């Protein structure tokens, strides 16, 4: 196992391109608030210097693969709060940790959809290199602005 994959300080572990492409075909993303210039999935993006937690995501269709350290709760809360703005959809790829406070506070009963992934994703570095599957399961959380309705819980096969 690559120890860097477990690091909460490494922003360079990227969503697998084919997995992102499948989501992008569905959602047509416009903003990536947790990226580097090299790892950005959207033309409009925020780097660590921009601090996506302090930026406005309102009015965009957002894809967010946040850093998976202690600050993940802040990202999940931000995703939910930003999705309350008109015309905003936030799609977040996170570890599937249903026992966490952030899952109960900001996802359960609040998300429009929770898609549990079957199997483990193989994240890559910024150059597309990656060999090992993540040591945790993943979930895709979807929050839609209040004018959208419906809640779904699904399992996706990867």
CORMOJO-V84370 format. One record per backbone hydrogen bond with DSSP energy under -0.5 kcal/mol. NH is the residue of the N-H (numbers start at 1). CO is the residue of the C=O. Records with the same first field share a line. If there is no record, write none. Layout:
NH->CO / CO
This chain:
3->1
5->2
6->2 / 3
7->4
10->7
11->9
13->10
14->12 / 124
20->16
21->17
22->18
23->19
24->20
25->21
26->22
27->23
28->24
30->61
31->61
32->44
35->46
40->36
44->30
45->43
46->32
50->47
51->47
54->51
55->52
57->55
60->57
62->60 / 89
63->31
64->91
66->64
72->69
73->70
74->71
75->71
76->72
77->73
78->74
79->75
80->76
81->77
82->78
83->79
84->80 / 81
85->82
88->85
89->60
90->143
91->62
92->141
93->64
94->92 / 139
96->137
97->95
98->96
100->97
104->100
105->101
106->102
107->102 / 103
108->103
110->107
111->107
112->142
113->142
114->152
115->140
116->114 / 154
117->138
118->156
119->117
123->121
124->14
125->129
128->125
134->121
138->119
139->94
140->115
141->92 / 139
142->113
143->90
145->88
148->145
152->112
154->114
156->116
158->118
